[in-house]
Amino acid sequence: MSRNLILTSLLLLALAACKGNDEAPPAATPESGAPVAAESGAPAEPPADGGGPMAPLSSSGQAVPQVGVPGEEAGASGGIDFDLPSGWLSEPPQSNMRLAQASFQGPGGPGQLAVFYFGPGGGGGVEANIERWVGQMEVAPGTTPTPETFESNGYKVTVIDVRGTLKPSTMGMGPSAPQPDSRLLGAVVEGPGGPWFFKATGPESTLGPQRDAFLAMLRSVRAG
């Protein structure tokens, strides 16, 4: 084989390899919408299985099987179901980090619920997440956020209720300026395949009256 023919063959192989790489997804970065756990208040650690977040829930809260996993069912990987409070509107998640999302209205303006899942054992411990959620607020004077814990349907739920000023978000998914008279309700749900992280934020006059509905939603969590 001549030297020119060898060089031509090598060049064709290199071009073919470059063309194949065009079909590959770009490297995961925050700008491309890759999971960044800090948006939920959870530590920025990957899921234990090395995969991405679980598929979104349906409008009823039912976990949807992942596409491309033969035989995968909602409950096979620790899926959950729950009852969205009456009047809360299910929405498509705004980021890959969010398992589910909903909005609700009130006298102070809209509020929002986001549910996060980072794989079995992912997302950090209960105390770390509670501390991080409290840190996202300038706590109102005279109030002391204290975690509450209960069990329902075989799941352990830890809830934190914080009143004050919601701080600006650095993740692009929250407020760009401080939001006085706000409220944050956060919960870590522990169970087979978990944990899951529920976080509701909004004006105090909107989210405050929804506290019981938020707790009822958490009590409704069950295997999907």
C-alpha positions as CSV (number, residue, x, y, z in Angstrom):
1,M,0.0,0.0,0.0
2,S,1.4,3.4,-1.0
3,R,2.1,6.1,1.6
4,N,-0.5,8.4,0.0
5,L,-3.1,5.7,0.2
6,I,-2.4,5.1,3.9
7,L,-2.7,8.8,4.7
8,T,-6.0,9.0,2.8
9,S,-7.4,6.0,4.7
10,L,-6.4,7.5,8.1
11,L,-8.0,10.8,7.1
12,L,-11.3,9.1,6.2
13,L,-11.3,7.2,9.5
14,A,-10.7,10.5,11.5
15,L,-13.5,12.3,9.7
16,A,-15.9,9.4,10.3
17,A,-15.1,9.5,14.0
18,C,-15.7,13.2,14.2
19,K,-19.1,12.8,12.5
20,G,-20.1,10.1,15.0
21,N,-19.4,12.4,17.9
22,D,-21.8,15.0,16.5
23,E,-24.6,12.7,17.7
24,A,-23.3,12.5,21.3
25,P,-25.0,14.7,23.9
26,P,-22.9,17.7,25.2
27,A,-21.1,17.5,28.5
28,A,-23.4,18.0,31.5
29,T,-23.3,21.6,32.8
30,P,-25.6,23.8,34.9
31,E,-26.2,25.9,31.7
32,S,-27.5,22.8,29.8
33,G,-30.0,22.1,32.5
34,A,-28.1,19.2,34.2
35,P,-29.1,18.3,37.7
36,V,-27.5,20.7,40.3
37,A,-28.8,19.6,43.7
38,A,-28.4,22.9,45.3
39,E,-31.5,24.2,43.6
40,S,-33.6,22.0,45.8
41,G,-31.6,22.7,48.9
42,A,-29.9,19.3,48.6
43,P,-26.1,18.8,48.5
44,A,-24.7,18.7,44.9
45,E,-24.0,15.0,44.8
46,P,-24.9,12.5,42.0
47,P,-27.4,9.7,42.5
48,A,-26.1,6.6,44.1
49,D,-26.6,4.6,40.9
50,G,-24.8,7.3,38.8
51,G,-27.9,8.0,36.7
52,G,-30.1,11.1,36.3
53,P,-33.2,12.1,38.1
54,M,-36.3,9.8,38.0
55,A,-38.8,10.4,35.3
56,P,-41.5,13.1,36.0
57,L,-44.7,12.2,37.8
58,S,-48.0,12.2,35.9
59,S,-50.7,14.8,36.7
60,S,-52.0,12.6,39.5
61,G,-48.6,12.3,41.1
62,Q,-47.9,8.8,39.7
63,A,-44.3,8.0,38.8
64,V,-43.9,7.4,35.1
65,P,-41.6,4.5,34.0
66,Q,-38.3,5.6,32.5
67,V,-38.2,5.3,28.7
68,G,-35.8,2.7,27.3
69,V,-35.7,0.5,30.4
70,P,-37.4,-2.8,29.4
71,G,-39.8,-4.1,32.1
72,E,-39.3,-1.0,34.3
73,E,-42.5,-0.1,36.3
74,A,-43.3,2.8,38.5
75,G,-42.7,1.0,41.8
76,A,-39.6,-1.0,40.6
77,S,-37.1,1.8,41.4
78,G,-38.8,3.2,44.5
79,G,-41.5,5.3,42.7
80,I,-44.1,7.1,44.7
81,D,-47.6,8.4,44.3
82,F,-49.3,11.2,46.2
83,D,-52.4,13.4,46.2
84,L,-51.9,16.9,45.0
85,P,-54.0,19.4,47.1
86,S,-57.3,20.6,45.7
87,G,-56.8,23.7,43.6
88,W,-53.1,23.1,43.0
89,L,-52.2,22.9,39.3
90,S,-49.7,20.3,38.1
91,E,-47.1,21.7,35.7
92,P,-44.2,20.3,33.6
93,P,-41.0,20.5,35.7
94,Q,-38.9,23.6,34.8
95,S,-35.6,21.7,35.2
96,N,-34.2,18.2,35.0
97,M,-33.7,18.3,38.7
98,R,-37.4,18.4,39.4
99,L,-39.4,15.2,39.6
100,A,-42.7,17.1,39.7
101,Q,-43.9,20.7,40.0
102,A,-47.2,22.4,40.8
103,S,-48.5,26.0,41.4
104,F,-51.2,27.4,43.6
105,Q,-52.8,30.8,44.0
106,G,-53.6,32.9,47.0
107,P,-54.2,36.5,48.2
108,G,-50.5,37.3,48.2
109,G,-49.8,36.0,44.8
110,P,-48.7,32.6,43.4
111,G,-46.8,29.9,45.2
112,Q,-45.0,26.9,43.9
113,L,-44.3,23.3,44.8
114,A,-41.2,21.4,43.6
115,V,-40.5,17.7,44.2
116,F,-36.9,16.4,43.8
117,Y,-35.4,12.9,43.5
118,F,-31.7,12.1,43.1
119,G,-31.8,8.3,43.1
120,P,-31.8,5.8,46.0
121,G,-29.9,7.4,48.9
122,G,-29.1,10.5,46.9
123,G,-29.6,14.2,47.8
124,G,-27.9,14.2,51.3
125,G,-29.2,13.6,54.8
126,V,-32.2,15.0,56.5
127,E,-30.4,17.4,58.8
128,A,-28.3,18.8,56.0
129,N,-31.3,19.6,53.9
130,I,-33.3,21.1,56.7
131,E,-30.3,23.4,57.6
132,R,-30.0,24.4,53.9
133,W,-33.7,25.2,53.5
134,V,-33.6,27.4,56.7
135,G,-30.5,29.1,55.2
136,Q,-32.5,30.1,52.1
137,M,-34.6,32.3,54.3
138,E,-33.9,35.3,56.5
139,V,-35.9,33.9,59.4
140,A,-38.5,36.3,60.8
141,P,-37.7,37.7,64.3
142,G,-39.3,35.8,67.1
143,T,-39.7,32.6,65.1
144,T,-37.6,29.4,65.5
145,P,-38.0,26.9,62.7
146,T,-38.2,23.4,64.3
147,P,-38.4,20.2,62.4
148,E,-41.5,18.0,62.8
149,T,-41.5,14.3,62.1
150,F,-44.3,11.8,61.5
151,E,-44.8,8.4,59.7
152,S,-47.5,7.6,57.1
153,N,-47.9,4.5,54.9
154,G,-44.5,3.2,55.8
155,Y,-42.7,6.5,55.0
156,K,-40.9,8.8,57.5
157,V,-41.5,12.4,56.9
158,T,-39.5,15.3,58.3
159,V,-41.0,18.8,57.8
160,I,-39.6,22.3,58.3
161,D,-41.7,25.5,58.3
162,V,-39.8,28.8,57.8
163,R,-41.2,32.3,57.8
164,G,-39.3,35.4,56.8
165,T,-37.6,36.8,53.7
166,L,-36.9,34.4,50.9
167,K,-33.3,35.1,49.7
168,P,-32.4,35.6,46.1
169,S,-31.6,32.4,44.2
170,T,-28.2,31.8,42.6
171,M,-29.5,28.9,40.6
172,G,-31.8,30.8,38.2
173,M,-34.9,29.0,39.3
174,G,-35.9,31.3,42.3
175,P,-36.4,35.0,43.0
176,S,-33.7,37.5,41.7
177,A,-34.4,39.8,44.7
178,P,-35.3,39.3,48.3
179,Q,-39.0,38.4,48.9
180,P,-40.2,39.7,52.3
181,D,-43.2,38.1,54.0
182,S,-42.5,34.8,52.5
183,R,-42.8,31.2,53.7
184,L,-41.0,28.0,52.9
185,L,-42.4,24.5,53.7
186,G,-39.8,21.8,53.1
187,A,-40.0,18.0,53.7
188,V,-37.8,15.0,53.4
189,V,-39.7,11.8,52.7
190,E,-37.7,8.6,53.6
191,G,-38.7,5.2,52.4
192,P,-37.8,2.3,50.0
193,G,-36.0,3.8,47.0
194,G,-35.9,7.3,48.6
195,P,-35.4,10.0,49.8
196,W,-37.7,12.5,48.1
197,F,-37.6,16.2,48.7
198,F,-40.8,18.4,48.7
199,K,-40.4,22.2,48.8
200,A,-43.2,24.8,48.7
201,T,-42.5,28.5,48.6
202,G,-44.7,31.6,48.3
203,P,-46.0,34.7,50.0
204,E,-47.0,34.1,53.6
205,S,-50.6,35.1,53.0
206,T,-50.7,32.5,50.2
207,L,-48.7,29.5,51.6
208,G,-49.7,29.9,55.2
209,P,-53.3,28.9,54.6
210,Q,-52.0,26.0,52.5
211,R,-49.9,24.4,55.3
212,D,-52.5,21.8,56.3
213,A,-53.0,20.9,52.6
214,F,-49.2,20.5,52.3
215,L,-49.1,18.2,55.3
216,A,-52.1,16.2,54.0
217,M,-50.3,15.7,50.7
218,L,-47.2,14.4,52.5
219,R,-49.4,12.0,54.5
220,S,-50.8,10.7,51.2
221,V,-47.4,9.6,49.9
222,R,-47.4,5.9,49.1
223,A,-45.6,3.4,46.8
224,G,-46.3,4.1,43.2
